[in-house]
Amino acid sequence: MQHVADFHCDCEKTGELAVEMLHANRLLMEKYNAFRYSVNVAHRTRPYSEFLYPAWQIPYEAARAEDAPQKQRQKIIDAETAVVKRLQELVGTPDNSDELVALRTAITGLRDLFAEKLHYPRPDLSKDS
């Protein structure tokens, strides 16, 4: 039986091994987080080729998919700008009812994003001014 006093520890090698293990763990976590993010985004957005109205739908979906608060604010503003620009383009043009329905849905979604993610107050749309 070996006694504690007889036990020899090469502390330098143990420390190096611990550093290597920490590094490997960090790399593994980075890969896991990247994978988790890609799966998360894949479920919340569609490929660009599936958009009927890519000029405003792509920025809208990017705003919905963004999780970083510092980036999300700008993406929401970009999506809002694209939606308003498209609405201005459609003024006076006939037969765009499908896109107008989609734009209305996007406006509601953007309003919800502003309220939920950026803590802006929700407008009370039930009141007649």
Buried (B, 14 or more C-beta within 10 A) or exposed (E): EEEEEEEEEEEEEEEEEEEEEEEEEEEEEEEEEEEEEEEEBEEEBEEEEEBEBEEBBBBBBBBBBBEEEEEBBEBBBBBBEBBBEBBEEEEEEEEBEEBEEBBEEBBEBBBEBBEEBEEEEEEEEEEEE
